[in-house]
Amino acid sequence: MNVRRPMATVAELMRPRSVAIVGASEDPGKFGGRILRTLLEQGFPGDIHPISSARREVLGRRAWPSVADVPAPVDLAIMAIPREHVAGVVGQCAEAGVRGAIIVTSRFSDAGDEGAALERELVATANAHGMRILGPNCIGIVSPANGFALCPSPVLLGRRVLEGHIGLVSQSGAIMGTLMDRARSGGIGFSHCVSVGNQADIDVCEVVEFFVEDEATRVICSYLEGLRGLRAGTAFLAAAERAQRAGKPWLMVKAGRTEAGAAAAFSHTASLAGSQAAFEAACRERGIVLLDDPEAMMLLAAGMSRFPARKVDGVALLSPSGGGCALGADRLSDIGVPLPAPSASTAGTLRTMYPTALLNPIDIGAANDGAAMSYTTRTHELLLADEAIDLAFTVITAAPDITRFAKMAAEGVEKSGKPAIMALLPGEAAEGARQALLQRGILHTQTLDTAIRAIRGWREWSAAMRFAPAARPPQLMRRTALPSGALGEQETKQLLAAYGIPVNRSVFVAGAAGLRQAADGLAPPYVLKIVSADIVHKSDVGGVAVGLGSVGELESAARTMLERIAAGAPGARIQGFSLQEQASGELELLLGAKHDEVFGPMILIGAGGIYAESLADTVLATAPVSEARARGMLSRLRIAGRFPGTRGRPAVDVAAAAQAVSRLSWLAADGGASLRELDINPLLVGRAGAGCVAVDARALLAASSNGAGSAIREEVQ
């Protein structure tokens, strides 16, 4: 009788006491040969069982025909065998009580529907016995922290992966091998490296969950190509939030960023918020640092693992040359990194060495008595001791004694206890300097770009960790019910008003004959808009008239409007007009909400008005967001330079705009999947203290099985 065993965990797979290599060989040109040879070279202390149908001994170890023949328990098996044999071996392992199977073999879901079906069968067979599968199409596990490697990567033959505090999980085996090798060259070590391949069973998120709990791991790195299935979004967000709560940075290189934008849809929001943008927003809100360069990821991970929980904002830029300072300053400015002035005390000491030079950036070669080299250590030490400086960025250019300069700079950094990144720009001439920095464990790279990306990532993580989770504002209505289908402007504005978002006064008028009576309750100037479910962008067909000062102008505008629409949109069904009080403001914003299938409710802000789509100046976030985070979103817009007021124009009410963004995000969060899309365009933002007002809005709500929908109605607590 089969007894169902409890499901194995990733932690069990990372600490095996006995392993089996299915397809073991003495040939290092074969996967099975490299796996066994590497495992022996790494000095695995547990039991090793080569599995070979042709040999009784492999590399001096007793071999067995099958896993079922091994006379002792096997915790973890790795198989590098033809695809047609994998299912049988997985079944043998499951029956034998093996806790985990690593499948190196490819051509499963990575090769089409047939392979995907076979892959699902493997997982079902394994899980029925509590066994877990890593892969297929992966290169296994390398665990310096636990002293073993089950991996066929050729970069491991005759070499050890350095032990450190970085946990790496990768969908690509080749990228994992590359990163392990590059990291060793840079003196960077790992706690564990895991290749998940097709993620048939164990996925990136489950490995990250293990890293969060693992004491040997301080920083999480990942190479990701995609998430499997719609439920993966929930697991991804949960893993990210756990890492954030634990204070463990999660760094990621995500492939496939250049997919086409979202297809044209109901609203600005849908066309401006593609799936990649949603993914990036989900990462940003949870402190995941996205990088496009694996080398920069490893450089940043090394820094964060050596200085855990260190926040970085102010940067000191140093170089032995003015050219190095200029290059570094330009690149830092490009990514918005401040170069704060040192304190008066620090500046006073530095002035004795550099009486006329700038003090950040600082050209060490500009020392007043030609003693630049002797000032190198002291200058680094002084700047890093300053409270305004969190990190030193040293751009090392060609110098008379570049190796000595690097050693003295490293000495100053070591005394400070703060991080530094050094960019060694020369080629062969910098080899001695590179070795000197490597021996002292100083973070370094050969390009400005890599260093700049790492610095930007460190600051992004630091900024994300400063935000507290959004707390529901008091007196805010809660989710109950909302009609399904498309909502017009009037209905959408009622919904916005229920969430505390200001809207301008308006009234629906069925026909032009009712305009005179409707105008009695409103103050001029008026705005007149056509109401038609068939017209999405009213201004495109002459469906908006503004600045109407009298009833006569209203009636004339209505006649003209109907004539233009008859010519420009002859098939449009006209329900009537929306008569509104004209609102004024200093700035137009677009606010949107949508529900992403993978990441849930999202909030979008951007430049508004008729140029919203053409400007494409937007920022996306997962909902809900606090007012503080909403301010941060606003600050990332290209039009943010207009907020303080420029060229005689007044400053705008950023606080009111941030409150509106936060309130809309709660509407999106409450609505969930029922609120498919909502646009406010524009939100008019007044001068500082004058507030803001939504002057046009529409929404699309999901139909429900009972026709009632399930989202929100006006119910103020």
C-alpha positions, 0 to 999 in steps of 0.5 A: 500500500502506498503511503502518501509522504509529506511534500518536500520543501526547497530547504530539504533539497538544499541540504541532502544527506545522500544523492544519486546521479542518474546517467553518471559517466567518467567522460567530462564531455557528458553532463553525467560525467561533469556532475559526478566529477564536480560533486567529488571535487567539491567534497560533498560529505554525504553518500554519493550513488552513481546510477549507470546501466552499463558500469558497476563503478564510476570514478571509483564509486560503486554504481547501481543499475537504478535508483531502486537498486540503491540499498540506502535512502536517497534524498536527492537525485539528478538525472541527465538522460534522454527524454524518453527515459525520464518518466520511468526514472521519475517514477522509480525515484518517487516509489523509492522515497527520493525527496527531490529530482533535478531534471537536466534533460530538455525538450519538455515544455520548452519544446511545445505542447507534447513536451508540456504534457509530458512535463505535467505527467512528471510533476503529477507522478512526483507530487503524488509521492511527496517528491518535488521536481527542479527543472526540467531543462535546468543545471541544478544546484550549487550550494557553497553554504552546504558544501555540495554542487549537483550541476553540469556547468563546465565552469565548475570543473577544477574550480570552486564557487566562492562562499558568500551571502548571495542567493542566486536563482536563474531560469537560464542555466547558461546565465547561472554558469556565467554569473558564477564564473564572473563572480569568482573572478571578482571575488564575489561569493554565493550562499546557494545558486539554483537553476529552475529551468522550466519551473514545472514544479519548483519555481523562482518564487519558492526558491526566493521564499527559501532565501528569505528564511535562509540565514546564510543568504543576505541578498537575493539575485535572480535572472527571470524570463517569465512567470508561469500561469496567472496564479504566479503573480500572487506568489511573486508578490507574496515572495517579494513582500516577504523579502521586503519585510525581512529587509533582504534586497531582491535584485533581478535581471528580467529578460523580454523587456522589449515586447510590444506595448499593450493593444489599443483598448477602452481607455488611455490607461489600457494603452499606456500600461502594458504587461512589462510596465505592470511587472516593473511597477509591482517590483518597484513597490516591493523593493525589487531592484530591476537591472538590465546588466547581470554584471551590475547585479552582481556588483550591487549584490556584493556591496549589499551583502557586505553592508547589509541594510545599508541605505544609500543616498548621497554619493561622493565622487573622487578621481585622480583626474578632472576628466574622471570627475567630469565623466562621473558627474555627468553619469550620476546627474543622468540618473538623478544622484546628488553630490551633496556638499560635505559639512563645514567641518569636513570642508574646512579640513579638505580646504587645507589640501584643495584650496580652490577645487570643488569638494564633491566631486573632488579631483585628487590630482588638484592638490595644492602642493602636488602631493595628490597621491599622499592625500588619497587615503585621507580624502576618502576617509574624510568624505566617507566619515561625513554624514551627508555621504553614504557611498564613495564612487572613485573613477580611476583613470590613467595615473603615474602609479595607478596601483599605489593610488588604488591601494591608498584609496582602498585604505581610506575606504577600509577605515570608514566602514562605508561602501565604495565602488571603484571604476578602473577605466584603463586596460592592461595598465590597471591590472595591478590596481585590480588585483590590489582591490580584489585582495582588499575586497573593494567593490570594483568594475572596469566600466562606468556603466556597470558602476552607475547601474549598481549605484542607481539600484542601491539608491532605488532599493533604499528609497523603496524601503523608506515607504510604509505600506498604505493605510486606509484613510479614515472615513473612506467607503468600503467595497460593496456593489456596483453596476456592471458594464461601461459607466459614463462621465456622470456615473463615474464622477459619482463614484469618484466623489464617494471616494473623496476625489473632487469633481466639478458640478455637472448635470445631464441634459437629454436634449438642447431644449433643456439647457436653459433650465439646467443652466439655472443651477450652475455658475458660468462659464459653462462647459458642454460635452456630448454624451454618447457611449459610441464616442470615446474621445469627445474632443476628436469629433467636436464633442466638447465646448468650453468657456460658454458665458451665457445660455445663448452661447450654450444653445448655439454650441449644442447645435454646432456640436450636433452638426459636427458629430453628424459629420465626423461620427455619423453612426454615433448614438447620442444620449444627450449633453453633460452641462458643467461648471468650468473648472480651472487649474495650472496643470492637467494630469491623467489618473487611471486604474486598471486590473492586471490579470497577473498583478491585480489592481494598478494605478497610473498617473501621467501628463493629462489632457489631449496629449496624454497618449502622445506624451506617454509620460506615465508612472504605474504602481500596484494599488493601493498607494499611500499619499507619500508614495503617490508623491513619489510617483508624481516626482518621477513624471517628466512634467514634475519640473513644473510642480514648483512653478516656473517662468512666472507660473505658480507652484501647483498643489502637489499634496491635493494631487497625491491625495487624489491618486491615493484615493483612486488607488483605494477605489482600484484595490476595493474594486479588484477584478470588477473594476477593469479600467477607469480614466480621469482625464484631466484632473485639473490641479490648481495652484498650491493650496487650491486643490484639484478637480476631476473634470472628465472620467469614465469607467469599465466594469466587469459583468457578473453572473447575476448582473449586479457586479461586485465592486463599490457603491456609495457607503461612507463609514 
